Amino acid sequence: MIDEDRVPAIEKDESLSRCVLSSKYVRAATSSDLTVGRVKAGAFIPHPNDDLSVNRHKSSSLEDVWQLCQQVARQTQRTLYGRAEVSAEAFSSKGLVVKPDPIRRDNSEGLPPNPNHAIVVGWPIEKSAQLMLAQNIADGCRYFATDG
């Protein structure tokens, strides 16, 4: 994990994960198998806020990345179906900006610390434009389902 007191800038080739917390965001290979498939654009739409939450892989093991997604699922009391992995460049090449947004140990919201948290900002206001960007990003991401 990144040291929360020394958070580096995000590099364009850096890997990011978006936790997939709804089955409606998974385009399954078969109607009953959500372990194989692709992520739908909805997983990348920044609602209800104007930013999109992601986790950086920098200085993290694969186990750390999965633990962060499991932590998010517990926090939101939702099921973790998997994660969508994409590079920071997938956002920046579309005019969006990925900014470090570490959740510090001493945060006022009472959230668990996550020094690898980042946000994607610069989304257009119009939902149709957001959907077009999200579809392009989803088309280029890799989906990894949970083991069970």
C-alpha positions in Angstrom: 0.0 0.0 0.0 1.0 3.6 -0.5 2.3 5.5 2.5 -0.6 8.0 3.3 2.0 10.7 4.1 3.8 10.3 0.8 1.1 9.8 -1.9 2.7 10.0 -5.3 1.1 11.4 -8.4 -0.8 9.0 -10.6 1.1 7.8 -13.7 -0.7 7.2 -16.9 0.2 3.5 -17.1 -0.8 2.9 -13.5 -3.4 0.2 -12.9 -6.7 1.0 -11.2 -9.6 -1.1 -10.0 -13.3 -0.2 -9.8 -15.1 -2.5 -7.4 -18.1 -4.1 -9.0 -20.9 -4.2 -6.4 -23.9 -5.0 -8.5 -24.7 -7.9 -10.8 -26.4 -5.5 -13.2 -22.9 -4.2 -14.1 -21.7 -7.6 -15.3 -22.4 -8.8 -18.9 -22.2 -12.5 -18.2 -20.8 -15.0 -20.7 -23.9 -17.1 -20.0 -27.2 -16.1 -18.3 -26.3 -17.8 -15.0 -22.5 -17.4 -14.8 -21.3 -14.0 -13.4 -17.7 -15.3 -13.0 -16.9 -14.9 -16.7 -17.9 -11.9 -18.8 -17.4 -8.2 -19.2 -18.3 -5.0 -17.3 -21.1 -2.8 -18.5 -20.7 0.9 -18.8 -22.8 1.5 -15.7 -19.9 0.4 -13.5 -18.1 3.5 -14.6 -20.8 6.1 -14.4 -20.1 8.7 -11.7 -23.4 8.6 -9.9 -24.7 10.1 -7.6 -21.6 12.3 -7.3 -19.6 14.0 -10.0 -16.5 11.9 -9.4 -15.8 8.1 -9.7 -14.1 6.2 -6.9 -11.3 3.8 -7.9 -8.4 2.1 -6.1 -4.8 2.3 -7.2 -2.6 -0.8 -7.5 0.6 1.1 -6.7 2.7 -0.6 -4.0 0.0 -3.2 -3.5 -0.2 -7.0 -3.9 -3.0 -8.6 -5.7 -4.3 -9.7 -2.2 -4.3 -6.0 -1.1 -6.3 -5.0 -4.2 -9.0 -7.6 -3.4 -9.0 -6.7 0.3 -9.7 -3.1 -0.6 -12.7 -4.2 -2.8 -14.0 -6.4 0.0 -13.6 -3.5 2.4 -15.7 -1.3 0.1 -18.4 -4.0 -0.1 -18.6 -4.3 3.7 -18.7 -0.5 4.1 -21.6 -0.3 1.7 -23.3 -3.5 2.8 -23.3 -4.8 -0.8 -22.1 -8.0 -2.5 -18.7 -7.9 -4.3 -19.0 -9.5 -7.7 -15.6 -8.6 -8.9 -13.4 -5.8 -10.0 -12.8 -4.0 -13.3 -9.1 -3.2 -13.9 -8.1 -0.4 -16.2 -5.1 1.9 -16.6 -5.2 5.6 -15.6 -4.6 6.4 -19.3 -8.0 4.9 -20.2 -9.5 7.9 -18.3 -6.9 10.6 -19.2 -7.1 9.8 -22.9 -10.8 10.8 -22.7 -10.1 14.1 -21.0 -10.8 12.9 -17.5 -8.4 13.4 -14.6 -7.4 10.7 -12.0 -6.5 12.3 -8.7 -5.1 10.7 -5.6 -7.7 10.9 -2.8 -6.3 8.9 0.1 -8.7 8.1 2.9 -6.5 8.8 5.9 -6.6 7.0 9.2 -7.8 10.1 11.0 -10.7 10.9 8.5 -13.8 12.5 9.9 -16.2 10.2 8.1 -15.2 7.2 10.2 -14.1 5.2 7.1 -11.4 2.6 7.1 -8.1 4.0 5.9 -7.3 3.5 2.2 -4.2 5.4 1.0 -4.7 3.9 -2.5 -8.1 5.6 -3.0 -8.3 7.9 -6.0 -11.1 9.7 -7.8 -11.8 10.3 -11.5 -13.0 13.9 -12.1 -13.9 16.1 -15.1 -17.0 14.1 -16.2 -19.4 16.0 -18.4 -22.7 17.0 -16.8 -24.9 15.3 -19.4 -25.7 11.7 -18.6 -25.6 10.7 -22.3 -22.0 12.0 -22.6 -21.0 10.2 -19.3 -22.5 7.0 -20.7 -20.5 7.4 -23.9 -17.2 7.8 -22.0 -18.1 5.0 -19.6 -18.8 2.6 -22.5 -15.4 3.3 -24.0 -13.7 2.7 -20.7 -15.7 -0.4 -20.0 -14.8 -1.8 -23.4 -11.1 -1.5 -22.6 -11.1 -2.9 -19.1 -10.5 -6.4 -17.8 -13.1 -8.0 -15.5 -12.0 -10.2 -12.6 -14.8 -12.0 -10.8 -14.6 -13.0 -7.1 -13.9 -16.6 -6.4 -17.3 -17.3 -4.9 
